[in-house]
Amino acid sequence: MLLRNKGVDIVSELGGISDLKEAEVIFDAKMDSKNRSKISRIKNPEVLLKIANAISMCEPDSVVILTGSEEDRQVVRDIALKKGEEKKLAMDGHTIHYDLKDEQGRIVDRTFYIVNENEQTSSLAKKMLRDDALKTVDQHMKGIMHGKTMIVGFYMRGPVGSPASNPALEISSSAYVLHSAEILYRNSFDNFEKEVDKLGYFFCNIHSEGLNRTEDLPNARVFMDRSHQTTYSFNCTYAGNTLLMKKGNHRFAVDKAVYQGNDMALAEHMFITGIKGPNGRVTWCAGAAPSGCGKTTTAMAGTYFVGDDLAQMWIDKNGSIRSINPECGIFGIVEDVNLAGDPILMDKLRNPGAEVIWTNVLIDDNDVPHWNGNGEESPVKGRNFQGEWKKGMVDENGKKIPLSHPNARCTIASKELSNYSEKDAENPAGVEIRIITYSGRDSDTMPPVWTAKTSDEGVVIGACIVSAATATEVGAVGIKRAPWANAPFIPGALGDYMKAQFNFFGNKKIDENKKPVIAGLNYFLTESARGGSSKKLLGEKKDVKVWLAWLDRYVHGEVQAVCTPIGCMPRYEDLKDLFKNIIDKDYSKELYTKQFSLYIDKIIVRIDLQADAYGKEENIPKMLFDVLKKQKEELLVLKNRFGSIVTPANFEEKVR
């Protein structure tokens, strides 16, 4: 069990300010009259003391308060340009930010949970005892903002008034961080105090880039204090390490759902998209995928876009699962974003009108951004994440330096996208979720789409995501397990999180007619995995529209499915019609057979991998092992009858 407010609050200890009179003194010393007037509108003592102690600990020269006004946003933009954190590009409203060369992703090896004695954390995470963390923060954050301006923003992670939204302070000396926050989150200064009073808590995030030097990176740290719901970050610049309202506070939201949600709430690493079906029907889908595994592409494949990264869910009084997006913008990977696969996003990236922060892409001599896989002619020279670049350049190890980093990003407000449904995204009641999908980066095993036969089997699909390591984590290589695509952001024991999943989706308070279909997706199956010689994909990016359309029909009982040990798969006749009607593409029986045949031996290896890995964890619910065992037994029966490769025709024959 996680205990709130246990142990010393590090920023309060190092700041040393314990009453509002002391806070007033430091506000007077560090703020000009305009910003002093802004902070005077906040009366909540806990909020004021948190800010005052952050100022006292970091010792900035001055403090700027953001209220969400356009004037305040322009102040942040101007500071970012003046400091050189961003540079204007050719297109109005576009800027480029470069992270440090060796910090192009999350520094997972230097990211820690601050824990009290005997407090359990995820086995996949690093931790540090509170006293040790106190010493480290004292050493590196005390006075870190000398000569700098501290910027303080007041945000809601979700629509104001939603029961699943989180109030959060973002405090940083980086104008780039706050500029990003202003695009990605709802500055709710006017409602912040009311929401804190109503909900009874707020998250706090304190960051400084320090001197912004590569030599300081070994001493960079990200700390998450679960007990006091406060994050600390220093000597780093990549948004995944600094904009801690994102994945830092997502971790706190996961804790809140697991330990305080009473089996009625979840906080997930999921997109939210609406699928337009027959007769104008809209079916809402939430889906998980590790970064770099098609999550943004899938989110944009829906008719009505709400979010591409995070989702917070709850069961409402009517027995439906509702969900909101904590964010109102996207911090999206741009590698392989192109006109063919991502026309809506490309329209805003290549045409005037939107505010965009680019990170770690190549900028040519005309101040135009370029990136890998954009489907356009590439320049032969420019400047990218590692400095001046020329085509054919290699690093010190002789490895070719790419045009842009694989984790290069664009930050853009969701409202800029033509398929964004602002009405649904800003509804405090959220949208009703009827489809849940889980996908990874699986080149040789699972079919493109399959659905669980029960909610318990659906939880197991999420628990068993497998993915190639992506560029979002510094130093990550190879193939890895990626449970629920949320594993890096699960603070507590995996057994606690899994139990919450089983209890949520199996909750009897969910109306029988509103239960979601839980499905697996896999876009990365290759030709070589199905008897060919090419590493090309067995399909195209745009096929995802068909998989989602089939799930829409399936949840509404308009199509049947082929039943298998791993779940239910589409019939060829249904997919053939959908391919033609949805994306005007001919879909052959031969391709269907390749995509949906079960390669029994490979699936069993996958099952054994999961069973073995989870067997090493403590208190994993028995249900997981029961489901995996049953699937393996049924697959072996099929193998004895049909051999190691079982085609959909075999299942149809078996059903008959």
DOPA-646141 format. One record per residue (C-alpha): residue in three letters; x, y, z. Coordinates in steps of 0.001 Angstrom, whole numbers, plus 500000, padded with zeros to 6 digits. Layout:
N
alaXYZ
...
END
This chain:
656
met500000500000500000
leu501185503505499134
leu501025506022501978
arg500524509710501178
asn502689512400502802
lys504957509865504492
gly508504511000505165
val510048514417504670
asp508852516520501719
ile512188517259500054
val511393520665498559
ser509906521857501850
glu512948520588503740
leu515432522258501389
gly513362525402500889
gly512814525868504609
ile509660527956504282
ser506918526844506639
asp504390529673506798
leu502658532090504436
lys504404535161505840
glu507771533743504791
ala506275532876501415
glu505086536449500962
val508599537727501652
ile510180535543498976
phe507430536388496466
asp508105540085497070
ala511832539543496546
lys511632537512493345
met508594538844491466
asp507935542162489775
ser504637543902490459
lys502825542241487558
asn503743538706488597
arg503280539528492266
ser499729540587491470
lys499090537290489673
ile500266535063492537
ser498190537092494992
arg495073535628493347
ile496044532192494684
lys495034531628498317
asn495548527886498870
pro498339527570501484
glu499711524256500201
val500035525584496651
leu501691528805497802
leu504139527019500107
lys505121524557497374
ile505954527400495003
ala507748529397497706
asn509895526432498687
ala510772525726495057
ile511947529332494752
ser513919529112497997
met515559525824496967
cys516455526784493369
glu517266530476494022
pro516289532027490659
asp516925535698489967
ser513258536257489126
val509938534419488830
val507298534586486080
ile503729533393486659
leu501722532098483690
thr497973532638483710
gly497129531222480286
ser496732534613478616
glu498142535174475136
glu500367537874476635
asp501878535340479054
arg502340532783476277
gln504250535357474269
val506474536044477269
val507448532361477329
arg508084532296473563
asp510279535377473828
ile512320533951476718
ala512866530696474795
leu514182532604471779
lys516308534986473859
lys517937532102475761
gly518562530166472542
glu516458527223473678
glu514446527688470500
lys515069529325467143
lys512544530645464643
leu512080528714461401
ala510925529845457972
met507257529130458636
asp505556531559460993
gly504922530011464420
his507456527204463905
thr510569526905466074
ile513356524339466496
his514677523068469824
tyr517683520756470114
asp518248518528473100
leu521753517632474165
lys523413515236471725
asp523522512394474242
glu520047513019475639
gln517646512129472857
gly515243510106474982
arg514180509249478520
ile517183508694480802
val515735505538482345
asp519079504642483934
arg518985507909485908
thr515267507957486742
phe514277506950490276
tyr511274506623492525
ile511876508162495928
val510813505505498426
asn510342505114502128
glu511645502066504002
asn509866498812502966
glu507843500541500230
gln507312498342497175
thr507954499611493655
ser507827498016490227
ser510591495493489603
leu511132497216486248
ala512058500542487876
lys514932502048489849
lys514453503483493328
met516316505521495927
leu515662505841499626
arg514279509200500705
asp517335510259502729
asp519665509519499802
ala517403511365497384
leu517310514335499752
lys521107514528499696
thr521232514261495884
val518596516931495305
asp520312519154497859
gln523645518722496090
his522359519401492575
met519225521564492830
lys520116523937495655
gly520814527222493862
ile520583525625490411
met518658528605488996
his521221531290489830
gly521148533772486958
lys517924532287485602
thr514208533015485560
met511878530499487154
ile508592530068485272
val505505528690487047
gly502446527334485223
phe499111526150486662
tyr497557523346484635
met494827520710484543
arg495685517293483196
gly492266516895481625
pro489149519046481205
val488283521332484097
gly485548519684486163
ser486262516083485197
pro486550513603488095
ala489638512105486425
ser491550515348485805
asn494646516227487847
pro495724519744488890
ala499480520135488346
leu502130522810488836
glu504936522932486272
ile507984524838487580
ser511106525176485449
ser513914527480484392
ser513434526199480830
ala511175528350478680
tyr511050525468476165
val509487523266478847
leu506809525830479679
his506245526675476000
ser505588522963475447
ala503310522853478486
glu501246525736477134
ile500614523731473945
leu500146520288475478
tyr498090521107478591
arg495255523335479707
asn496550526369481580
ser493805526616484199
phe495103529391486415
asp491615530801486977
asn490203527400488005
phe493279525847489590
glu492549526671493205
lys488900525633492912
glu489902522262491441
val492581521682494087
asp490084522436496841
lys487504520104495268
leu489861517189494521
gly492028517552497614
tyr495445517266495960
phe497742518584493231
phe500878517343491507
cys504055519432491502
asn506992519322489071
ile510306521135489569
his512979521157486847
ser516089523019485808
glu518384522371482855
gly521261523698484953
leu524173524819482790
asn522851522738479867
arg526155520984479170
thr526794517465477905
glu529388516932480641
asp526659517342483263
leu524508514525481860
pro526073511796484018
asn524749513769486990
ala521309514316485471
arg518491512788487502
val514730512463487416
phe513096511744490771
met509446510960491442
asp508250511290495012
arg505057509215495023
ser504247509981498644
his504310513765498167
gln503319513679494445
thr506283515836493481
thr508894515325490761
tyr512421516699490554
ser514542516886487407
phe517897518517486731
asn520739518784484200
cys518535517554481325
thr516510519037478437
tyr514563516285476603
ala510841516821477243
gly510344513237478416
asn512744514042481272
thr511706517634481909
leu508037518191481062
leu507074516115484059
met503338516739483809
lys503525514123481066
lys505018510785482117
gly506074511893485594
asn502542512836486595
his501108509931484612
arg502891507718487134
phe501137509525489979
ala497822509081488157
val498531505334487850
asp499180505197491604
lys495956507057492272
ala493944504613490135
val495592501461491546
tyr495630502387495236
gln492704504803495552
gly490501503909492592
asn488474501139494285
asp488482499085491034
met486612501939489323
ala489503503791487627
leu492558503304485407
ala495310505613484114
glu496709504254480851
his499314504905478183
met496608504971475492
phe495289506987472559
ile491581507864472274
thr489904507946468870
gly486349507813467556
ile485462505445464700
lys482589506479462453
gly480523503425461579
pro477331502732459621
asn474549505337459791
gly476852507931461371
arg477472505916464531
val480617506841466499
thr482375504138468526
trp485152505294470851
cys488370503313471071
ala491289503584473510
gly494505501807472639
ala497941501141474097
ala501216500816472222
pro504782501511473333
ser506304504695471905
gly507329504229468288
cys504857501397467723
gly502102503155465797
lys500076504768468591
thr499809508210466976
thr499112506652463569
thr496268504596465044
ala494868507571466914
met494826509597463706
ala493211506732461770
gly489965507293463615
thr487377509747462356
tyr487341511809465544
phe490653512352467323
val490844513032471073
gly494357511967472116
asp497442510047471032
asp499254509181474262
leu497418509122477602
ala493936508165478792
gln492302508223482202
met489242505997482629
trp486494505436485136
ile483212503549485391
asp480327506003485574
lys477021505636487405
asn475368504319484226
gly477767501394483950
ser479807502662481021
ile483571503143480829
arg484376506809480283
ser487736508307479333
ile489454511680479041
asn492783512719477567
pro494925514511480195
glu496541516426477328
cys495257518754474621
gly498204518480472242
ile500604515937470798
phe504321515450471369
gly504619513109468419
ile507480511154466884
val507868512375463289
glu509992509580461834
asp507987507981458985
val505267510627459229
asn504430511324455587
leu501624512401453294
ala500633508852452388
gly500219507595455946
asp499521510767457930
pro497835513345455666
ile496078515278458451
leu499219515837460503
met501332516539457427
asp498900519244456352
lys499686521178459536
leu503409520444459516
arg503923521613455936
asn501416524463455636
pro501163527782457516
gly498749528390460363
ala499782526225463316
glu502256526749466146
val504803523908466088
ile507878523210468196
trp510224520854466335
thr512878518885468210
asn515944517066466909
val515039517153463202
leu517340518460460461
ile517004522136459543
asp518238523058456067
asp519807526331454912
asn516336527758454281
asp515223527050457870
val512899524241456774
pro512662521019458865
his513309517546457403
trp513094514088458925
asn513530510424458129
gly510683508810456253
asn508855512019455321
gly508514510877451696
glu510173514045450409
glu513492514802448758
ser516110515244451478
pro518727518013451603
val522389517096451420
lys523345519271454365
gly521947521179457309
arg521974521133461107
asn520511518345463209
phe520588516890466700
gln524355516378466731
gly525427519602464997
glu526336520394461386
trp525352517501459103
lys526215516382455577
lys524836513419453691
gly527010510349454273
met528425511535457612
val529471508846460089
asp530112508995463821
glu533291508041465698
asn532338504361465359
gly531810504584461616
lys528019504419461942
lys526011506543459537
ile524460509624461181
pro520821509828460120
leu519099512883458717
ser517147513257461965
his517077511384465247
pro514623508441465380
asn513025510125468390
ala512703513545466718
arg509378515144467625
cys506820517782466816
thr504737519520469487
ile501403520844468237
ala498011521632469765
ser495346519027469018
lys492887521732467974
glu495054522385464917
leu494174518968463460
ser491126518742461229
asn489857515496462801
tyr490165516718466397
ser486845516630468220
glu487271519487470694
lys483696519095471910
asp484353515511473000
ala487911516162474200
glu486832518999476492
asn483760517240477853
pro484357516659481604
ala482206513503481309
gly484650512037478792
val483726509681475948
glu482280506182476279
ile484922503563475484
arg483678500434473669
ile486967499161472208
ile490330498648473937
thr493377497721471831
tyr496911496631472748
ser499729496543470217
gly503495496251470135
arg506172495819467490
asp505903492112466703
ser507459491128463376
asp506837487391463341
thr504146486043465665
met500697487562466203
pro498035488361463553
pro497016491936462679
val493906491889464884
trp492280489489467337
thr489831489932470217
ala489663488441473690
lys486796486088474499
thr486552487358478095
ser487657490447480004
asp490276488340481809
glu491764487229478481
gly491732490876477429
val493824491863480435
val496280489119479474
ile496565490527475935
gly497625493834477496
ala499987492139479936
cys501741490279477108
ile502700493086474727
val506097492438473153
ser508004495174471368
ala511298496074469813
ala513155498596471963
thr512622502099470591
ala514570505334470442
thr512468506859473236
glu514794505379475854
val518479506226475860
gly520590503088475369
ala517643500706474816
val518285497847472370
gly516741494538471281
ile513374492941471968
lys511618493506475267
arg508391492830477113
ala506210495918477347
pro503230495083479594
trp500213497256478765
ala502687499644477081
asn502497501230480528
ala505234499241482273
pro507803502092482414
phe505181504216484145
ile503830501754486725
pro505299502893490059
gly504029500112492309
ala504315496341492170
leu503212494828488851
gly500987492430490773
asp499052495354492258
tyr498613496943488839
met497518493677487208
lys494986493008489951
ala493528496479489354
gln493218495653485632
phe491393492367486230
asn489103494012488783
phe488347497037486607
phe487467495231483380
gly485703492465485306
asn483775494932487481
lys480108493939487747
lys479176497620487749
ile479933497710483997
asp476650497314482114
glu476605494030480143
asn475555495961477027
lys478397498450477419
lys481336496113477988
pro484255496920475712
val485788494527473222
ile489456494063474182
ala491728493351471218
gly495309492887470125
leu496720494785467121
asn499943494094465235
tyr500960496185462210
phe504518494896462049
leu504145491337460748
thr506672490859457934
glu506717488891454709
ser509775486943455862
ala507853485722458911
arg505288484142456605
gly507537482339454168
gly508848485232452081
ser512350486654451800
ser511564490346452237
lys511539492278455503
lys508685494390454138
leu505478494572456117
leu502569492309455250
gly500333495299454673
glu500384499091454805
lys499959501824457396
lys496512502695456096
asp495250499145456775
val494725500168460396
lys491514501883459295
val490175498454458321
trp491198496770461571
leu489452499534463526
ala486386499375461276
trp486152495618461849
leu486362496109465616
asp483578498686465387
arg481340496201463561
tyr482308493412465934
val481485495280469151
his478052496087467712
gly477408492459466681
glu477398493179462934
val480127490675461986
gln481028487203463187
ala484487485914464000
val486653482813463761
cys487233481370467248
thr490806480310468160
pro492716479550471377
ile494221483062471405
gly490903484811470729
cys488528485694467897
met489752486720464429
pro487970488314461447
arg486462486287458617
tyr487858486857455139
glu484543487895453601
asp484099490708456119
leu487628492012455676
lys487416491866451892
asp484343494118451944
leu485819496487454514
phe489105496881452626
lys487163497852449520
asn484665500121451254
ile486989501779453768
ile490239502302451846
asp489297501164448292
lys491835498355448315
asp491605494804446997
tyr492328492255449702
ser493298488754448579
lys492514485457450269
glu496231484652450005
leu497194487718452054
tyr494438486973454580
thr495775483447455046
lys499325484725455577
gln498258487357458063
phe495842485255460113
ser497456481809460175
leu498649480831463640
tyr502289479802463835
ile501823477609466875
asp505453477170467901
lys506114480916467836
ile503023481696469879
ile503953479061472458
val507450480549472759
arg505751483892473401
ile503472482358476044
asp506403480645477769
leu508339483932477772
gln505503485707479555
ala504787482899482020
asp508457482656482936
ala508897486425483321
tyr505768486908485416
gly506662483844487462
lys509595485824488840
glu507331488629490067
glu505615488690493454
asn501847488431493915
ile500916488180490233
pro497219487185490058
lys496756483470489354
met494331484358486559
leu497212485353484264
phe498848481939484513
asp495500480168484164
val494748481984480907
leu498227481364479474
lys498116477684480441
lys494709477181478813
gln495837478898475603
lys498978476768475413
glu497067473531475978
glu494539474365473267
leu497298475376470834
leu499054472045471360
val495809470198470575
leu495583472160467327
lys499197471396466480
asn498603467688466920
arg495686467892464509
phe496856470373461864
gly500607470797462333
ser502624473808463442
ile500907476229461044
val497133476461461409
thr495248478457458778
pro491914480221459213
ala490404477547456941
asn491331474946459549
phe489407476865462174
glu486414477251459898
glu486532473512459292
lys486771472908463029
val483817475206463715
arg481671473400461192
END
